[in-house]
C-alpha cells in the first residue's frame, strides 16, 4: 500500500496539471461527426421543455452529472464543496473523485463529505477497481459509501493511467470476478467508469453480466490521463512513450454506441471531452441517459460557486435550445429523435 502523503501529493498534482498543462487527447469525441436536422416548425413551447429524469431511485431536474474528479486534499475539499453546492442548486448528479485517500487516512474523509452542501441530489462514491487486487474488498467499498452517504458506488478502470504513473498499480488480473462480488454484496447500485479511454461492447458485456447497474463510458476526446501522468513523471522513456499514445482510446460517441449494442436498458452515462449542451444533446440522442462534465467545471470550481452555476446554466440552455430546434419537448423525445444524422 502506498504512503498516505504520496497519495495526497498525487491528488494535488493532478488538479494542478489538469488546469495548467496541455493534457487533452489528440482523439476527438466523435460527436463533431453528427448534426441535428433543424425543424423550422418545432410545434412546442420553449418554456415548457423539460430536462427532468431519474437517476437510480431519485428524480433530478437535469440529465447532467459532475464527473468524478478530486478529493483527498484541503484544496480538493474546497473544490468539491463548490461543485456540490452548485449541483444541489441546479439538480445535477454529483460524482466524487477516488476515495482511496479517505480509507488510507481518516482525516481526509472530510474532503469528500459534501452531503451538507448537496442534501437531495444523488451522490456517487468512487474507488479504483484495481484496488480490489490490492487488499481492498467489500468492506472498504461499503465504508466509502457510508462515509459520504452515497446513493451509488462507481469503480473506475484506469489501466493506461496506472501504466504511465510512476507509482501505478498495474495488476488488473481477473478483476471481473471481484467486481461481480462487490455488485452482489453492495447495498447500493454499483457502476463502472473509464477515465478517458472509453468502452467497447465486449468489455461492457462482461460488466453487465457481472451485475453492474450503470456504465460511464468516459471516452476519448477530453483529458488524457496518460498525458497527466507524463507531467508527473521525470522519466524520459515515459515522456517519449506518452507521445506515441496521444491518439489512444475509443471516442466518446463510439463508446456510447458500443455499450448500447449490448444493452438498451442499462443506465448509461456519456462523458469524455463533452463541453457544451449541444454535444450533450448529441450524446443523449446517440443513447446516453446522463452526460458527465469534468474539467470545464473544475476550472470554474477553483473560483466560485457562481462561476460553476454559470457554466451549468449555459449547458442547460444549450441543450434545451437543441431540443427546441428539433421539436423535442422532453428527454424521451430527444432520445428517440430521428433528427440526428452522421455527416457525409
Residue frames relative to the residue before (quaternion, step in Angstrom):
aa qw qx qy qz dx dy dz
X 1.0000 0.0000 0.0000 0.0000 0.00 0.00 0.00
X 0.4914 -0.6968 0.4412 0.2798 3.56 -0.96 0.87
X 0.6172 -0.5277 0.4450 0.3777 3.53 -1.31 0.46
X 0.5603 -0.6421 0.4114 0.3232 3.59 -0.93 0.96
X 0.6795 0.4990 -0.2981 0.4477 3.58 0.86 -0.97
X 0.5968 0.5637 -0.3520 0.4496 3.56 1.15 -0.62
X 0.6449 0.5128 -0.3147 0.4713 3.58 1.00 -0.83
X 0.6474 0.5155 -0.3153 0.4644 3.60 0.94 -0.88
X 0.6622 0.5129 -0.3069 0.4519 3.55 0.90 -0.96
X 0.6400 0.5331 -0.3239 0.4486 3.58 0.97 -0.86
X 0.6512 0.5261 -0.3174 0.4454 3.59 0.95 -0.87
X 0.6516 0.5031 -0.3093 0.4761 3.57 0.98 -0.83
X 0.6507 0.5165 -0.3107 0.4618 3.58 0.96 -0.86
X 0.6169 0.5563 -0.3447 0.4372 3.59 1.02 -0.79
X 0.6585 0.5046 -0.3110 0.4637 3.58 0.90 -0.94
X 0.6834 0.5064 -0.2892 0.4393 3.56 0.81 -1.04
X 0.6735 0.4971 -0.2985 0.4585 3.58 0.89 -0.93
X 0.6478 0.5303 -0.3217 0.4423 3.60 0.92 -0.89
X 0.7232 0.4406 -0.2457 0.4716 3.57 1.07 -0.71
X 0.7887 0.3751 -0.1646 0.4584 3.56 1.03 -0.73
X 0.7495 0.3868 -0.2105 0.4942 3.60 1.11 -0.56
X 0.5065 -0.5995 0.5166 0.3424 3.54 -1.32 0.30
X 0.1335 0.8221 -0.5341 0.1454 3.57 -0.16 1.27
X 0.4026 0.7136 -0.4755 0.3201 3.57 1.20 0.50
X 0.5245 -0.6391 0.4748 0.3018 3.53 -1.02 0.88
X 0.4655 -0.6522 0.5084 0.3153 3.59 -1.17 0.49
X 0.5354 0.5803 -0.4059 0.4602 3.57 1.32 -0.10
X 0.3016 -0.7283 0.5766 0.2147 3.59 -1.04 0.66
X 0.6598 -0.5400 0.3558 0.3828 3.57 -1.22 0.39
X 0.4406 -0.6788 0.4667 0.3569 3.57 1.17 -0.55
X 0.5386 0.6393 -0.4007 0.3750 3.59 1.22 -0.30
X 0.5800 0.5929 -0.3717 0.4171 3.57 1.20 -0.49
X 0.6055 0.5698 -0.3478 0.4333 3.60 1.26 -0.29
X 0.6947 0.4417 -0.2598 0.5048 3.58 1.31 -0.14
X 0.0742 -0.7767 0.6241 0.0407 3.54 -1.22 0.64
X 0.3932 -0.6765 0.5627 0.2665 3.53 -1.27 0.44
X 0.3912 -0.6841 0.5652 0.2440 3.54 -1.14 0.70
X 0.4068 -0.7494 0.4761 0.2152 3.55 -0.53 1.21
X 0.2129 -0.7493 0.6141 0.1270 3.55 -1.06 0.83
X 0.3353 -0.7761 0.4989 0.1907 3.60 -0.34 1.24
X 0.7623 0.2265 -0.1324 0.5917 3.57 1.18 -0.56
X 0.1373 -0.8587 0.4872 0.0804 3.61 0.29 1.22
X 0.2451 -0.8236 0.4804 0.1757 3.60 1.20 -0.50
X 0.6480 0.4424 -0.3554 0.5080 3.60 1.08 0.71
X 0.4577 -0.6549 0.5289 0.2862 3.55 -1.32 0.33
X 0.4758 -0.6982 0.4541 0.2827 3.60 -0.59 1.13
X 0.6800 0.5165 -0.2993 0.4257 3.59 0.90 -0.89
X 0.7062 0.4465 -0.2640 0.4818 3.59 1.22 -0.32
X 0.4052 0.7045 -0.4828 0.3262 3.60 1.26 0.17
X 0.1623 -0.8120 0.5580 0.0549 3.58 -0.83 1.01
X 0.2140 -0.7603 0.6027 0.1133 3.54 -1.04 0.90
X 0.4022 0.7570 -0.4475 0.2549 3.58 1.27 -0.04
X 0.1094 0.7792 -0.6076 0.1087 3.55 -1.07 0.83
X 0.4449 -0.6878 0.5010 0.2791 3.57 -1.27 -0.07
X 0.1194 -0.7630 0.6307 0.0760 3.55 -1.11 0.76
X 0.8019 -0.0777 -0.0249 0.5918 3.55 -0.49 1.26
X 0.7798 -0.3033 0.2228 0.5003 3.62 -0.36 -1.15
X 0.6305 0.5038 -0.3430 0.4807 3.58 1.20 0.52
X 0.3709 -0.6845 0.5759 0.2494 3.55 -1.11 0.70
X 0.0578 -0.7831 0.6190 0.0177 3.55 -1.06 0.81
X 0.5728 -0.6463 0.3982 0.3092 3.55 -1.17 0.58
X 0.7935 0.1848 -0.1021 0.5707 3.58 1.21 -0.39
X 0.4549 -0.6659 0.5064 0.3053 3.61 -1.24 0.30
X 0.5090 0.6727 -0.3855 0.3738 3.56 1.18 0.59
X 0.1668 -0.7906 0.5888 0.0210 3.51 -1.16 0.79
X 0.3417 -0.6798 0.6049 0.2350 3.54 -1.09 0.77
X 0.3767 -0.7769 0.4626 0.2014 3.55 -0.38 1.28
X 0.6283 -0.5309 0.4196 0.3838 3.55 -1.24 0.57
X 0.0506 0.8380 -0.5408 0.0527 3.57 -0.68 1.04
X 0.8594 -0.0910 0.1444 0.4819 3.57 0.48 -1.12
X 0.2174 0.7258 -0.6354 0.1489 3.51 -1.45 0.09
X 0.6664 0.5503 -0.3445 0.3666 3.56 -1.26 0.18
X 0.7456 0.2448 -0.1991 0.5869 3.58 1.30 0.07
X 0.6516 -0.5044 0.3817 0.4187 3.58 -1.24 0.33
X 0.6355 0.5292 -0.3153 0.4655 3.56 1.00 -0.86
X 0.6619 0.5062 -0.2982 0.4654 3.57 0.96 -0.89
X 0.5922 0.5693 -0.3612 0.4414 3.60 1.07 -0.68
X 0.6599 0.5049 -0.3038 0.4661 3.58 0.91 -0.89
X 0.6492 0.5128 -0.3085 0.4694 3.57 0.99 -0.84
X 0.6734 0.5053 -0.2959 0.4512 3.58 0.86 -0.97
X 0.6523 0.5167 -0.3210 0.4522 3.58 0.98 -0.78
X 0.6421 0.5047 -0.3247 0.4771 3.59 1.00 -0.76
X 0.6607 0.5064 -0.3043 0.4631 3.57 0.93 -0.90
X 0.6638 0.5138 -0.3015 0.4522 3.57 0.95 -0.89
X 0.6413 0.5221 -0.3243 0.4594 3.58 0.96 -0.84
X 0.6673 0.4867 -0.2924 0.4820 3.56 0.98 -0.86
X 0.6212 0.5466 -0.3380 0.4485 3.60 1.01 -0.79
X 0.6534 0.5118 -0.3094 0.4642 3.58 0.97 -0.84
X 0.6696 0.5116 -0.2989 0.4479 3.57 0.93 -0.90
X 0.7840 0.3442 -0.1705 0.4877 3.60 0.87 -0.95
X 0.4645 -0.6996 0.4434 0.3134 3.62 1.20 -0.22
X 0.3837 0.6926 -0.5043 0.3446 3.57 0.92 0.99
X 0.4984 -0.5975 0.5285 0.3396 3.56 -1.27 0.45
X 0.2158 -0.7809 0.5766 0.1057 3.59 -1.05 0.80
X 0.0796 -0.7867 0.6120 0.0151 3.57 -0.63 1.18
X 0.3349 -0.7632 0.5257 0.1703 3.56 -0.83 1.02
X 0.5607 -0.5805 0.4702 0.3572 3.54 -1.30 0.35
X 0.7465 -0.3938 0.2796 0.4577 3.57 -1.30 0.13
X 0.2599 -0.8132 0.5112 0.0996 3.55 -0.76 1.12
X 0.2774 0.7813 -0.5105 0.2279 3.56 1.20 0.37
X 0.6259 0.5580 -0.3387 0.4268 3.59 0.99 -0.82
X 0.6525 0.5264 -0.3138 0.4457 3.59 1.06 -0.74
X 0.6289 0.5037 -0.3327 0.4900 3.58 1.16 -0.54
X 0.6820 0.5025 -0.2819 0.4504 3.57 0.98 -0.88
X 0.8097 0.0967 0.0073 0.5787 3.57 1.02 -0.83
X 0.3981 -0.7886 0.4183 0.2115 3.53 -0.16 1.36
X 0.6589 0.5376 -0.3279 0.4115 3.59 0.97 -0.77
X 0.6189 0.5487 -0.3446 0.4441 3.60 1.26 -0.23
X 0.4089 0.7231 -0.4636 0.3083 3.58 1.28 -0.10
X 0.6489 0.5545 -0.3264 0.4062 3.59 0.94 -0.86
X 0.5955 0.5798 -0.3720 0.4133 3.61 1.14 -0.46
X 0.7105 0.4048 -0.2415 0.5225 3.57 1.31 -0.27
X 0.6034 0.5981 -0.3529 0.3920 3.59 1.18 -0.43
X 0.0925 0.8360 -0.5235 0.1357 3.54 -0.04 1.34
X 0.3359 0.7851 -0.4756 0.2111 3.61 1.25 0.17
X 0.6237 0.5418 -0.3515 0.4402 3.59 1.03 -0.71
X 0.6829 0.4591 -0.2728 0.4985 3.57 1.14 -0.63
X 0.7903 0.1766 -0.0716 0.5823 3.58 1.15 -0.62
X 0.0267 -0.8763 0.4810 0.0072 3.60 0.55 1.15
X 0.7969 0.3474 -0.1717 0.4635 3.62 1.05 -0.61
X 0.6512 0.5334 -0.3424 0.4173 3.62 1.05 -0.57
X 0.6002 -0.5593 0.4135 0.3949 3.63 -1.16 0.45
X 0.1208 -0.7657 0.6297 0.0502 3.55 -1.06 0.89
X 0.1821 -0.7940 0.5760 0.0683 3.57 -0.91 0.97
X 0.2969 -0.7295 0.5943 0.1627 3.58 -0.80 1.09
X 0.1881 -0.8182 0.5426 0.0282 3.58 -1.13 0.60
X 0.0939 0.7692 -0.6286 0.0666 3.56 -1.04 0.86
X 0.5184 -0.6269 0.4815 0.3261 3.56 -1.10 0.69
X 0.4851 -0.6857 0.4571 0.2923 3.60 -0.73 1.02
X 0.6144 0.5793 -0.3542 0.4019 3.59 1.02 -0.75
X 0.5728 0.5999 -0.3848 0.4049 3.61 1.15 -0.45
X 0.5448 0.5997 -0.3986 0.4297 3.59 1.24 -0.29
X 0.6766 0.4188 -0.2824 0.5357 3.58 1.30 -0.23
X 0.7012 0.4301 -0.2549 0.5082 3.57 1.30 0.15
X 0.7765 -0.3908 0.1828 0.4592 3.55 0.93 0.89
X 0.5988 0.5340 -0.3732 0.4658 3.58 1.26 -0.10
X 0.0016 0.8154 -0.5783 0.0271 3.56 -1.14 0.63
X 0.8257 -0.2176 0.1667 0.4930 3.53 -1.23 -0.51
X 0.6425 0.5406 -0.3323 0.4296 3.61 0.93 -0.85
X 0.6717 0.4876 -0.2996 0.4704 3.58 0.91 -0.90
X 0.6318 0.5309 -0.3333 0.4560 3.58 1.01 -0.77
X 0.6641 0.4878 -0.3013 0.4798 3.58 0.98 -0.83
X 0.6159 0.5667 -0.3403 0.4285 3.57 1.05 -0.75
X 0.7113 0.4509 -0.2885 0.4555 3.58 0.79 -0.94
X 0.5845 0.5502 -0.3683 0.4690 3.58 1.13 -0.56
X 0.6850 0.4835 -0.2775 0.4690 3.57 0.91 -0.94
X 0.5926 0.6065 -0.3568 0.3920 3.58 1.03 -0.82
X 0.8146 0.2474 -0.0871 0.5174 3.56 0.92 -0.96
X 0.4119 -0.7216 0.4583 0.3155 3.58 1.31 0.18
X 0.1654 0.8436 -0.4896 0.1460 3.54 0.98 0.95
X 0.4312 -0.6840 0.5342 0.2467 3.53 -1.25 0.58
X 0.7904 0.0549 -0.0080 0.6101 3.58 1.25 -0.41
X 0.2854 -0.7230 0.6019 0.1833 3.53 -1.34 0.30
X 0.0956 -0.7703 0.6253 0.0802 3.56 -1.01 0.78
X 0.2171 -0.7354 0.6297 0.1246 3.55 -1.05 0.88
X 0.2054 -0.8160 0.5255 0.1261 3.58 -0.58 1.07
X 0.2855 -0.7323 0.6033 0.1347 3.51 -1.19 0.83
X 0.1058 0.8204 -0.5457 0.1338 3.57 -0.46 1.20
X 0.0442 0.8676 -0.4941 0.0335 3.56 1.01 0.85
X 0.7090 0.4591 -0.2830 0.4543 3.59 0.82 -0.93
X 0.5949 0.5428 -0.3591 0.4717 3.57 1.11 -0.59
X 0.6725 0.5096 -0.3015 0.4440 3.58 0.87 -0.94
X 0.6165 0.5559 -0.3445 0.4385 3.60 1.04 -0.75
X 0.7516 0.3878 -0.2062 0.4922 3.58 0.98 -0.85
X 0.5635 0.5910 -0.3856 0.4296 3.58 1.26 -0.11
X 0.5464 -0.6531 0.4134 0.3224 3.57 -0.82 0.99
X 0.7830 0.2555 -0.1326 0.5514 3.58 0.99 -0.83
X 0.2502 0.8449 -0.4472 0.1532 3.56 1.25 0.51
X 0.3383 -0.6916 0.6015 0.2133 3.54 -1.30 0.57
X 0.0530 -0.8616 0.5042 -0.0238 3.58 -0.40 1.19
X 0.4987 0.6375 -0.4472 0.3807 3.60 1.18 0.33
X 0.0427 0.8128 -0.5743 0.0883 3.57 -0.04 1.33
X 0.3120 0.7952 -0.4733 0.2150 3.59 1.28 0.31
X 0.8720 -0.0492 -0.0053 0.4871 3.57 -0.91 1.07
X 0.1972 0.8079 -0.5282 0.1716 3.58 0.99 0.80
X 0.5705 0.6314 -0.3829 0.3595 3.58 1.06 -0.69
X 0.6254 0.5436 -0.3357 0.4480 3.60 1.05 -0.75
X 0.6973 0.4670 -0.2675 0.4735 3.57 0.96 -0.90
X 0.5949 0.5402 -0.3577 0.4758 3.57 1.13 -0.62
X 0.6372 0.5292 -0.3161 0.4625 3.59 1.00 -0.84
X 0.6446 0.5238 -0.3202 0.4555 3.58 1.00 -0.80
X 0.6463 0.5059 -0.3148 0.4767 3.57 0.99 -0.83
X 0.6341 0.5376 -0.3287 0.4481 3.60 0.95 -0.88
X 0.6850 0.4996 -0.2798 0.4505 3.56 0.94 -0.93
X 0.7585 0.4168 -0.2049 0.4571 3.58 0.93 -0.89
X 0.5689 0.6468 -0.3754 0.3421 3.58 1.16 -0.51
X 0.4185 -0.6991 0.5294 0.2363 3.54 -1.15 0.73
X 0.7303 0.3015 -0.2053 0.5776 3.57 1.30 -0.21
X 0.6422 -0.5153 0.3801 0.4214 3.62 -1.18 0.37
X 0.2129 -0.7730 0.5894 0.0989 3.56 -1.05 0.83
X 0.0621 -0.7895 0.6105 0.0153 3.54 -0.92 0.96
X 0.2869 -0.7267 0.5931 0.1946 3.53 -1.34 0.08
X 0.0401 -0.7939 0.6062 0.0252 3.56 -1.09 0.72
X 0.4097 -0.6287 0.5936 0.2909 3.50 -1.32 0.43
X 0.3946 -0.7138 0.5143 0.2652 3.59 -1.25 -0.07
X 0.8125 -0.2233 0.1065 0.5279 3.57 1.16 0.48
X 0.6817 0.4660 -0.2978 0.4791 3.59 1.22 0.25
X 0.5340 -0.7260 0.3422 0.2656 3.56 1.27 0.27
X 0.3957 -0.7020 0.5525 0.2130 3.53 -1.43 0.12
X 0.2297 -0.7015 0.6479 0.1880 3.50 -1.30 0.53
X 0.6828 -0.5175 0.3235 0.4016 3.57 -1.24 0.36
X 0.6225 0.5534 -0.3497 0.4288 3.62 1.03 -0.71
X 0.6648 0.4869 -0.3017 0.4796 3.59 0.92 -0.87
X 0.6438 0.5229 -0.3172 0.4600 3.57 0.98 -0.86
X 0.6415 0.5415 -0.3196 0.4395 3.56 0.95 -0.87
X 0.6417 0.5229 -0.3149 0.4644 3.60 0.96 -0.87
X 0.6855 0.4927 -0.2833 0.4551 3.56 0.92 -0.92
X 0.6301 0.5218 -0.3304 0.4707 3.57 1.03 -0.74
X 0.6452 0.5079 -0.3085 0.4802 3.58 1.02 -0.83
X 0.6500 0.5228 -0.3061 0.4588 3.58 1.15 -0.66
X 0.6027 -0.6211 0.3280 0.3787 3.56 1.26 -0.23
X 0.3698 0.7329 -0.5088 0.2594 3.61 1.14 0.30
X 0.4146 -0.7276 0.5034 0.2129 3.55 -1.10 0.78
X 0.8019 0.0042 -0.0061 0.5974 3.57 1.18 -0.43
X 0.1936 -0.7509 0.6198 0.1208 3.53 -1.31 0.44
X 0.1655 -0.7308 0.6550 0.0977 3.54 -1.04 0.90
X 0.3580 -0.7905 0.4496 0.2115 3.58 -0.29 1.25
X 0.0331 -0.8324 0.5507 0.0524 3.62 1.09 -0.70
X 0.0744 0.8642 -0.4899 0.0867 3.54 0.72 1.13
X 0.6511 -0.5001 0.4000 0.4074 3.52 -1.36 0.07
X 0.5099 0.6284 -0.4844 0.3325 3.51 -1.13 0.75
X 0.7231 0.3416 -0.2202 0.5586 3.54 1.31 -0.22
X 0.8299 -0.0959 0.1125 0.5380 3.55 -0.88 -1.00
X 0.2143 -0.7399 0.6239 0.1321 3.55 -0.99 0.90
X 0.2996 -0.7787 0.5218 0.1776 3.58 -0.55 1.13
X 0.4873 0.5883 -0.4508 0.4618 3.56 1.27 0.00
X 0.6707 0.4883 -0.2910 0.4764 3.57 0.94 -0.90
X 0.6240 0.5371 -0.3436 0.4518 3.59 0.98 -0.79
X 0.7034 0.4580 -0.2724 0.4704 3.57 0.83 -0.97
X 0.5593 0.5909 -0.3869 0.4339 3.57 1.13 -0.56
X 0.6901 0.4900 -0.2790 0.4538 3.56 0.92 -0.89
X 0.6529 0.4794 -0.3146 0.4948 3.59 1.24 -0.33
X 0.7127 0.4610 -0.2223 0.4797 3.56 1.21 -0.51
X 0.2917 -0.7885 0.5211 0.1471 3.59 -0.70 1.05
X 0.4720 0.6907 -0.4249 0.3458 3.58 1.30 -0.06
X 0.4343 -0.7225 0.4717 0.2586 3.62 -0.62 1.12
X 0.6103 0.5607 -0.3571 0.4308 3.58 1.04 -0.72
X 0.6457 0.5130 -0.3105 0.4727 3.58 1.03 -0.81
X 0.6439 0.5195 -0.3220 0.4603 3.58 0.95 -0.85
X 0.6719 0.4896 -0.2986 0.4686 3.58 0.89 -0.90
X 0.6675 0.5044 -0.3017 0.4571 3.57 0.94 -0.90
X 0.6169 0.5649 -0.3506 0.4212 3.60 0.99 -0.80
X 0.6132 0.5561 -0.3458 0.4418 3.59 1.05 -0.72
X 0.6595 0.5161 -0.3013 0.4560 3.57 1.09 -0.72
X 0.7295 0.4149 -0.2228 0.4961 3.58 1.25 -0.38
X 0.3001 0.7839 -0.4978 0.2184 3.58 1.21 0.39
X 0.7577 0.3449 -0.2020 0.5159 3.59 1.08 -0.64
X 0.3730 0.7427 -0.4791 0.2825 3.60 1.20 0.49
X 0.6762 0.5173 -0.3729 0.3689 3.55 -1.10 0.69
X 0.4508 -0.6555 0.5425 0.2698 3.52 -1.35 0.38
X 0.4710 -0.6991 0.4498 0.2951 3.63 -0.59 1.06
X 0.6537 -0.5573 0.3546 0.3693 3.54 -1.12 0.71
X 0.6624 0.5079 -0.3149 0.4517 3.60 0.85 -0.92
X 0.6606 0.4996 -0.2983 0.4743 3.57 0.96 -0.89
X 0.6368 0.5441 -0.3227 0.4408 3.58 1.00 -0.85
X 0.6311 0.5262 -0.3299 0.4648 3.59 0.97 -0.83
X 0.6835 0.4808 -0.2842 0.4701 3.57 0.88 -0.94
X 0.6290 0.5481 -0.3316 0.4404 3.61 1.04 -0.77
X 0.6797 0.4703 -0.2951 0.4793 3.58 0.91 -0.88
X 0.6639 0.5128 -0.3090 0.4480 3.57 0.97 -0.80
X 0.5224 0.6256 -0.4119 0.4074 3.60 1.22 -0.33
X 0.7804 0.3582 -0.1659 0.4849 3.56 0.98 -0.87
X 0.8036 0.0678 -0.0648 0.5878 3.60 1.22 -0.17
X 0.2434 -0.7811 0.5610 0.1259 3.54 -0.84 1.01
X 0.7601 0.3919 -0.2085 0.4745 3.59 1.19 -0.37
X 0.4511 0.6761 -0.4650 0.3511 3.62 1.23 -0.04
X 0.4769 -0.6294 0.5215 0.3232 3.59 -1.06 0.71
X 0.0498 -0.8328 0.5490 -0.0510 3.56 -0.51 1.24
X 0.1596 -0.7704 0.6138 0.0651 3.53 -0.85 1.06
X 0.1925 -0.7703 0.5996 0.1004 3.54 -0.82 1.02
X 0.2079 0.7617 -0.5924 0.1601 3.57 -0.70 1.05
X 0.5040 0.6285 -0.4948 0.3259 3.53 -1.32 0.28
X 0.8568 -0.1111 0.0288 0.5027 3.56 -0.11 1.30
X 0.4802 0.6592 -0.4494 0.3646 3.60 1.22 0.22
X 0.0677 -0.8465 0.5275 -0.0251 3.55 -0.66 1.12
X 0.7802 0.2915 -0.1553 0.5311 3.59 1.15 -0.47
X 0.6127 -0.5494 0.4256 0.3764 3.51 -1.31 0.30
X 0.5766 0.5649 -0.3743 0.4563 3.58 1.19 -0.48
X 0.6619 0.4843 -0.2980 0.4884 3.58 0.94 -0.88
X 0.6243 0.5360 -0.3362 0.4582 3.57 1.04 -0.76
X 0.6468 0.5159 -0.3170 0.4637 3.58 0.95 -0.85
X 0.6275 0.5228 -0.3327 0.4713 3.59 1.03 -0.75
X 0.6490 0.5235 -0.3159 0.4527 3.58 0.94 -0.89
X 0.6570 0.4981 -0.3057 0.4763 3.59 1.00 -0.82
X 0.6609 0.5030 -0.3044 0.4665 3.58 0.96 -0.85
X 0.6515 0.5006 -0.3089 0.4791 3.61 1.18 -0.53
X 0.7366 -0.4288 0.2455 0.4619 3.60 1.17 -0.36
X 0.5245 0.6305 -0.4266 0.3813 3.61 1.21 -0.06
X 0.3625 -0.7072 0.5639 0.2250 3.57 -1.17 0.66
X 0.7704 0.1025 -0.0405 0.6280 3.54 1.15 -0.76
X 0.2248 -0.7569 0.5988 0.1343 3.55 -1.26 0.44
X 0.2529 -0.7987 0.5353 0.1076 3.56 -0.81 1.07
X 0.1298 -0.7665 0.6262 0.0597 3.53 -1.13 0.80
X 0.1399 -0.8330 0.5343 0.0307 3.55 -0.85 1.00
X 0.8494 0.2404 -0.1422 0.4478 3.53 -0.27 -1.31
X 0.6039 0.5660 -0.3692 0.4227 3.62 1.06 -0.61
X 0.6880 0.4423 -0.2741 0.5059 3.59 1.15 -0.59
X 0.5630 0.6108 -0.3793 0.4076 3.57 1.16 -0.60
X 0.6461 0.5260 -0.3196 0.4515 3.56 0.91 -0.92
X 0.6759 0.4926 -0.2920 0.4640 3.57 0.92 -0.93
X 0.6708 0.5291 -0.2950 0.4278 3.58 1.01 -0.86
X 0.5944 0.5411 -0.3780 0.4593 3.60 1.17 -0.28
X 0.6744 0.4750 -0.2827 0.4894 3.56 1.29 -0.27
X 0.7552 -0.3153 0.2660 0.5095 3.58 0.38 -1.21
X 0.6289 -0.5053 0.4262 0.4093 3.55 -1.30 0.31
X 0.6190 0.5722 -0.3389 0.4178 3.58 1.01 -0.82
X 0.6724 0.4852 -0.3072 0.4671 3.59 0.97 -0.80
X 0.6035 0.5327 -0.3522 0.4775 3.59 1.10 -0.65
X 0.6601 0.5156 -0.3008 0.4560 3.57 0.92 -0.93
X 0.6258 0.5366 -0.3370 0.4548 3.58 1.02 -0.75
X 0.6463 0.5094 -0.3101 0.4760 3.56 1.01 -0.84
X 0.6579 0.5142 -0.3050 0.4580 3.58 0.92 -0.90
X 0.6617 0.5076 -0.3023 0.4616 3.57 0.91 -0.93
X 0.6188 0.5361 -0.3409 0.4620 3.58 1.04 -0.75
X 0.6697 0.5083 -0.2951 0.4539 3.58 0.85 -1.02
X 0.6635 0.5023 -0.3044 0.4635 3.58 0.91 -0.92
X 0.6532 0.5149 -0.3149 0.4573 3.59 0.94 -0.90
X 0.6610 0.5120 -0.3113 0.4516 3.58 0.91 -0.89
X 0.6557 0.5071 -0.3120 0.4643 3.57 0.97 -0.86
X 0.6623 0.4951 -0.3044 0.4728 3.59 0.92 -0.87
X 0.6302 0.5387 -0.3330 0.4492 3.58 1.04 -0.74
X 0.6063 0.5254 -0.3438 0.4880 3.58 1.09 -0.71
X 0.6667 0.5123 -0.3042 0.4478 3.57 0.87 -0.97
X 0.6345 0.5106 -0.3222 0.4827 3.58 1.04 -0.77
X 0.6840 0.5208 -0.2793 0.4277 3.56 0.97 -0.91
X 0.7511 0.3164 -0.2127 0.5390 3.60 1.22 -0.34
X 0.5317 -0.6720 0.3874 0.3399 3.58 1.29 0.16
X 0.4622 0.6554 -0.4627 0.3778 3.60 1.06 0.77
X 0.2413 -0.8274 0.4936 0.1163 3.59 -0.41 1.19
X 0.7937 0.1016 -0.0705 0.5956 3.59 1.24 -0.33
X 0.7200 -0.4665 0.2920 0.4228 3.57 -1.28 0.16
X 0.6027 0.5547 -0.3719 0.4367 3.59 1.04 -0.63
X 0.6494 0.5043 -0.3093 0.4778 3.57 1.03 -0.77
X 0.6351 0.5113 -0.3273 0.4776 3.59 1.08 -0.71
X 0.6590 0.5246 -0.3103 0.4407 3.58 0.94 -0.87
X 0.7738 0.3588 -0.1725 0.4926 3.56 1.00 -0.80
X 0.3677 0.7616 -0.4746 0.2438 3.59 1.25 0.10
X 0.2839 -0.7287 0.5965 0.1805 3.53 -1.20 0.63
X 0.5401 0.6502 -0.3722 0.3833 3.55 1.30 0.28
X 0.5664 0.5203 -0.4222 0.4799 3.59 1.20 0.38
X 0.0583 0.8075 -0.5833 0.0651 3.57 -0.75 0.99
X 0.4733 -0.6557 0.5095 0.2938 3.54 -1.22 0.53
X 0.4971 -0.6592 0.4805 0.2957 3.56 -0.95 0.88
X 0.5484 -0.5938 0.4686 0.3565 3.53 -1.17 0.59
